[in-house]
Amino acid sequence: MNRKRGWLAAASLTVFAAAQAGAHHSPAAYDMQAQVTVAGTVADYEWGNPHVYISVREDGGGRTWVVEGLPSTAMKQYGWSPQTLTAGERVVIVGNPGRNAVRSVLYLRTLRKADAVLYDAAVVFAPSSRPAAAARASGLAGTWSTQVGPAFLQFLGNQASLPMTPKGAAAMAEFVDTVNPGRDCVPFSAPIYMLLPGFRSIEVRDDVVLVRGEDAAVERVVHLGATHAGATASVQGHSVGRWEGAELVVDTTHFAAHRIGNGGALPSGAEKHLVERFALASEGGLTYGFVLEDPEYLTAPVTGSTQWTYRPDVPFAATPCSPENARRFLAD
């Protein structure tokens, strides 16, 4: 395999694995070794959260396939929008079939409309989604694009490389999709939420820094110069921050117990503690780094970092989670 093909294969696997973890389903939901090609017309296009869905009426026979894509905030990185598809348009889709033979469902791998390839999972982020010229941020405030990388891959449910306690390993082995809090629109907590592919917004005020995510319309409030005294537990915990020069250091405690708070299948507990650093990179992007501790489920701290890209050209649009969308296939 040459270097380019090897990279594409690795990128494809990375995106699929990340999408499975980020979109709530375990890899068992689809046969990732099989592919089905469907040519037909768009019957419905749902720009939703946590999944973008496309219903395609197959040519001949009238069979309708429901095709699952990435969350809307991730699809934006491929240049998609609520107007990308309309009912009646002809498309050709390649996808991985669901393991439940009763349903005509696919996990999206490629989509072609006319002569244009609108989506290819082997290309991590399509050229159409990138700005014509790289913009440089002068501070942390603004809209940022996050991308899948090694820091996120270590949290994947079926291939997590985390130092788990026996209790954590048992919980990982017992996990099934129907106990996933995502079916009730409970989002991932930090740091996993901060590593998912999509768009983030940072607003810097005198007393707080607001870090928002499009996926599930999550908003984190970082209290500057404060303490954790009197804080109550929540999914994203209680965050206090301080400036070290131009770098923002965030300390978060008081996380509510979460069934997948430390990964695609690994819970988090009340002792979870997270320290994050947000710093401008030399090329004008942002470096996000973290140290995660949770003695109930982790035997050692977990560290990682990733790069965010400054995207002032992209309007930030938070997309609340739809319970109907989230539960569509989680009962299978």
C-alpha positions as CSV (number, residue, x, y, z in Angstrom):
1,M,0.0,0.0,0.0
2,N,1.5,3.4,-1.0
3,R,1.7,6.2,1.5
4,K,-1.3,8.1,0.1
5,R,-3.6,5.1,0.1
6,G,-2.4,4.2,3.6
7,W,-3.3,7.6,4.9
8,L,-6.7,7.5,3.3
9,A,-7.4,4.1,4.8
10,A,-6.3,5.3,8.3
11,A,-8.3,8.5,7.9
12,S,-11.4,6.5,6.9
13,L,-11.1,4.3,9.9
14,T,-10.5,7.2,12.2
15,V,-13.6,9.1,11.0
16,F,-15.8,6.0,11.3
17,A,-14.6,5.1,14.7
18,A,-15.0,8.7,15.9
19,A,-18.4,9.0,14.4
20,Q,-19.5,5.8,16.1
21,A,-18.4,7.0,19.5
22,G,-19.6,10.5,19.0
23,A,-23.0,9.5,17.5
24,H,-23.9,7.2,20.4
25,H,-23.9,3.8,18.6
26,S,-21.5,1.0,19.3
27,P,-19.7,-0.4,16.2
28,A,-22.0,-3.4,16.5
29,A,-24.9,-1.4,15.1
30,Y,-23.5,-1.7,11.6
31,D,-21.5,-4.2,9.6
32,M,-18.4,-2.1,8.9
33,Q,-16.9,-4.8,6.7
34,A,-19.8,-4.8,4.2
35,Q,-20.9,-2.1,1.8
36,V,-24.2,-1.4,0.0
37,T,-24.6,1.0,-3.0
38,V,-28.0,2.7,-3.3
39,A,-29.1,4.8,-6.3
40,G,-32.3,6.7,-5.9
41,T,-34.0,9.9,-5.0
42,V,-34.0,11.8,-1.7
43,A,-37.3,11.3,0.2
44,D,-36.3,13.2,3.3
45,Y,-33.3,15.1,4.6
46,E,-33.0,15.7,8.4
47,W,-30.4,18.2,9.5
48,G,-30.5,17.1,13.1
49,N,-28.6,16.4,16.3
50,P,-27.2,14.0,17.2
51,H,-27.4,12.6,13.6
52,V,-28.0,13.9,10.1
53,Y,-30.3,11.4,8.4
54,I,-31.1,11.0,4.7
55,S,-34.0,8.9,3.5
56,V,-33.4,7.6,-0.1
57,R,-36.1,5.8,-2.2
58,E,-34.2,3.2,-4.2
59,D,-34.7,3.0,-7.9
60,G,-37.1,0.1,-8.7
61,G,-39.1,-1.7,-6.0
62,G,-39.8,1.4,-3.9
63,R,-37.5,0.4,-1.0
64,T,-36.5,3.3,1.2
65,W,-33.2,3.4,3.0
66,V,-32.5,5.5,6.1
67,V,-28.9,6.6,6.0
68,E,-27.1,7.9,9.1
69,G,-24.4,10.6,8.8
70,L,-22.3,12.4,11.3
71,P,-23.8,15.1,13.7
72,S,-24.7,18.3,11.9
73,T,-21.7,20.2,13.4
74,A,-19.3,17.6,12.0
75,M,-21.0,17.5,8.6
76,K,-20.4,21.3,8.4
77,Q,-16.7,20.5,8.2
78,Y,-17.4,18.7,4.9
79,G,-19.2,21.9,3.7
80,W,-22.7,20.6,4.3
81,S,-25.7,22.7,5.5
82,P,-29.4,22.4,5.9
83,Q,-29.7,23.2,2.2
84,T,-27.3,20.6,0.9
85,L,-30.1,18.1,-0.2
86,T,-33.7,18.5,-1.1
87,A,-36.5,16.0,-1.7
88,G,-36.6,14.6,-5.2
89,E,-32.9,15.0,-5.9
90,R,-31.1,12.0,-7.3
91,V,-28.1,10.6,-5.3
92,V,-25.9,7.6,-5.2
93,I,-24.9,6.5,-1.7
94,V,-22.5,3.9,-0.4
95,G,-22.8,2.8,3.2
96,N,-22.4,0.1,5.7
97,P,-25.6,-1.9,6.3
98,G,-27.1,-2.3,9.7
99,R,-26.8,-5.6,11.5
100,N,-30.5,-5.6,12.2
101,A,-31.8,-7.1,8.9
102,V,-35.4,-5.9,9.6
103,R,-34.4,-2.3,9.0
104,S,-33.1,-0.8,5.7
105,V,-30.4,1.3,7.3
106,L,-26.9,2.4,6.2
107,Y,-24.0,4.2,7.8
108,L,-22.9,6.9,5.3
109,R,-19.5,6.4,3.6
110,T,-19.9,8.3,0.3
111,L,-22.6,10.4,-1.3
112,R,-22.6,11.6,-4.9
113,K,-25.1,14.0,-6.4
114,A,-24.9,14.5,-10.2
115,D,-21.1,14.5,-10.9
116,A,-20.2,15.9,-7.5
117,V,-18.9,13.9,-4.5
118,L,-20.5,15.7,-1.6
119,Y,-19.2,13.4,1.1
120,D,-16.3,10.9,1.3
121,A,-15.4,9.5,4.7
122,A,-11.9,8.7,3.5
123,V,-11.2,12.4,3.2
124,V,-11.2,13.6,6.8
125,F,-12.2,17.2,6.0
126,A,-13.1,18.1,2.5
127,P,-11.3,21.0,0.8
128,S,-14.6,22.8,0.4
129,S,-14.9,23.1,4.2
130,R,-11.6,25.0,4.6
131,P,-11.2,28.8,4.3
132,A,-9.5,30.0,1.1
133,A,-6.8,31.5,3.2
134,A,-5.9,30.5,6.7
135,A,-7.0,33.1,9.3
136,R,-4.9,33.9,12.3
137,A,-6.6,34.5,15.7
138,S,-5.3,37.3,17.9
139,G,-6.8,35.8,21.0
140,L,-9.0,32.9,22.2
141,A,-12.3,34.5,21.4
142,G,-14.0,33.4,18.2
143,T,-15.2,30.3,16.3
144,W,-13.0,27.3,16.2
145,S,-13.1,24.0,14.3
146,T,-12.1,20.8,16.2
147,Q,-10.8,17.7,14.5
148,V,-10.5,14.0,15.3
149,G,-7.0,13.0,16.4
150,P,-5.1,10.7,18.7
151,A,-6.2,12.5,21.9
152,F,-9.8,11.6,21.1
153,L,-9.2,8.1,19.7
154,Q,-7.9,6.9,23.1
155,F,-11.5,7.3,24.4
156,L,-13.2,5.1,21.9
157,G,-15.6,2.6,23.4
158,N,-14.4,-0.6,21.9
159,Q,-10.7,0.2,21.6
160,A,-10.1,2.6,24.4
161,S,-6.5,2.7,25.5
162,L,-7.2,4.1,29.0
163,P,-5.7,2.8,32.3
164,M,-8.9,1.4,33.7
165,T,-9.6,0.1,37.2
166,P,-11.3,-3.3,37.4
167,K,-14.6,-1.5,38.0
168,G,-14.0,0.5,34.8
169,A,-13.1,-2.6,32.7
170,A,-16.2,-4.4,33.9
171,A,-18.4,-1.4,33.0
172,M,-16.8,-1.2,29.6
173,A,-17.5,-4.9,29.0
174,E,-21.2,-4.6,30.1
175,F,-22.1,-1.6,28.0
176,V,-25.0,-1.8,25.6
177,D,-26.5,1.1,23.5
178,T,-29.8,1.0,25.4
179,V,-28.1,2.3,28.6
180,N,-26.4,5.2,26.8
181,P,-27.5,8.5,28.3
182,G,-27.3,9.9,24.8
183,R,-30.7,8.5,24.1
184,D,-32.0,11.0,26.6
185,C,-30.0,13.8,25.0
186,V,-27.4,13.8,27.8
187,P,-24.2,15.0,26.0
188,F,-20.7,13.8,26.5
189,S,-18.8,15.7,29.2
190,A,-15.4,17.3,28.9
191,P,-12.7,16.5,27.8
192,I,-14.4,14.1,25.3
193,Y,-16.9,16.7,24.3
194,M,-14.0,19.2,23.6
195,L,-12.4,16.6,21.3
196,L,-15.3,15.7,19.1
197,P,-15.2,16.9,15.5
198,G,-17.2,20.1,15.1
199,F,-17.4,23.8,15.9
200,R,-16.8,25.6,19.2
201,S,-17.3,29.2,20.2
202,I,-15.2,31.0,22.8
203,E,-16.4,34.3,24.4
204,V,-14.1,36.1,26.8
205,R,-15.7,38.4,29.4
206,D,-14.2,40.1,32.5
207,D,-15.5,37.6,35.0
208,V,-16.2,34.4,32.9
209,V,-15.2,32.7,29.7
210,L,-18.0,30.9,27.8
211,V,-17.1,27.9,25.8
212,R,-20.0,26.7,23.6
213,G,-20.4,23.7,21.3
214,E,-22.8,23.4,18.4
215,D,-23.4,19.7,19.2
216,A,-26.3,19.5,21.7
217,A,-26.0,23.3,22.3
218,V,-23.6,22.7,25.2
219,E,-22.4,25.8,27.1
220,R,-19.6,25.7,29.6
221,V,-19.1,28.6,32.0
222,V,-15.5,29.1,33.3
223,H,-15.6,31.4,36.3
224,L,-12.5,33.6,36.5
225,G,-10.8,34.2,39.8
226,A,-13.3,32.0,41.6
227,T,-13.3,28.8,43.7
228,H,-15.4,25.6,43.6
229,A,-17.0,26.4,47.0
230,G,-20.7,25.9,47.0
231,A,-20.8,24.3,43.5
232,T,-23.3,21.7,42.5
233,A,-22.7,18.7,40.3
234,S,-23.5,18.8,36.6
235,V,-22.7,17.0,33.4
236,Q,-19.9,19.5,32.5
237,G,-18.9,20.0,36.1
238,H,-18.0,23.4,37.7
239,S,-15.1,25.2,36.1
240,V,-12.9,27.9,37.5
241,G,-10.2,29.6,35.4
242,R,-7.1,31.7,35.6
243,W,-4.9,33.4,33.0
244,E,-1.2,32.5,32.8
245,G,-0.2,35.2,30.3
246,A,-2.4,34.7,27.3
247,E,-3.1,31.0,28.2
248,L,-6.3,30.1,29.9
249,V,-6.0,27.3,32.5
250,V,-9.3,25.7,33.6
251,D,-9.9,23.5,36.6
252,T,-13.1,21.5,36.7
253,T,-14.6,19.4,39.5
254,H,-18.2,18.5,40.6
255,F,-18.9,16.3,37.6
256,A,-22.2,14.4,37.9
257,A,-21.8,10.6,37.5
258,H,-22.1,9.8,33.8
259,R,-22.4,6.3,32.2
260,I,-20.0,7.2,29.4
261,G,-18.3,10.2,31.0
262,N,-14.8,8.9,30.3
263,G,-15.3,7.4,26.9
264,G,-17.6,5.6,24.5
265,A,-18.4,3.0,27.2
266,L,-16.4,4.0,30.3
267,P,-18.3,5.8,33.2
268,S,-17.0,8.7,35.2
269,G,-17.6,9.3,38.9
270,A,-17.9,12.0,41.5
271,E,-14.1,12.3,41.9
272,K,-13.5,13.2,38.3
273,H,-11.1,16.1,38.0
274,L,-10.0,17.9,34.8
275,V,-7.4,20.5,34.1
276,E,-7.5,22.1,30.7
277,R,-5.2,24.6,28.9
278,F,-6.3,26.8,26.0
279,A,-3.3,28.5,24.3
280,L,-2.8,30.2,20.9
281,A,-0.5,28.2,18.7
282,S,2.3,29.9,16.7
283,E,0.4,29.5,13.4
284,G,-2.7,31.3,14.7
285,G,-4.6,28.2,15.7
286,L,-5.4,27.0,19.2
287,T,-3.8,24.2,21.2
288,Y,-6.2,22.4,23.6
289,G,-4.6,20.2,26.3
290,F,-5.9,18.3,29.3
291,V,-5.1,16.2,32.3
292,L,-8.0,13.9,33.4
293,E,-8.2,12.1,36.7
294,D,-10.9,9.8,38.0
295,P,-9.7,7.3,40.6
296,E,-12.9,5.4,40.6
297,Y,-12.4,4.3,37.0
298,L,-8.9,5.3,36.0
299,T,-5.7,4.0,37.6
300,A,-3.6,6.9,36.3
301,P,-4.1,10.4,34.9
302,V,-4.9,10.6,31.2
303,T,-3.3,13.4,29.2
304,G,-3.7,14.6,25.6
305,S,-3.8,17.6,23.3
306,T,-5.2,18.6,20.0
307,Q,-5.3,21.5,17.6
308,W,-8.2,23.7,16.9
309,T,-8.5,25.8,13.7
310,Y,-9.7,29.4,13.7
311,R,-12.8,29.7,11.6
312,P,-14.2,33.2,11.6
313,D,-15.8,32.5,8.2
314,V,-18.2,29.9,9.7
315,P,-21.4,31.1,11.5
316,F,-21.7,29.4,14.8
317,A,-25.1,27.7,15.1
318,A,-25.9,25.6,18.2
319,T,-28.1,22.6,17.4
320,P,-30.1,21.3,20.4
321,C,-30.4,17.5,20.7
322,S,-33.7,15.9,19.5
323,P,-34.8,12.9,21.7
324,E,-36.6,11.4,18.7
325,N,-33.5,11.7,16.6
326,A,-31.3,10.3,19.4
327,R,-33.4,7.3,20.0
328,R,-34.1,6.3,16.4
329,F,-31.9,3.2,16.4
330,L,-30.7,2.9,20.0
331,A,-33.5,0.4,20.9
332,D,-32.3,-2.1,18.3
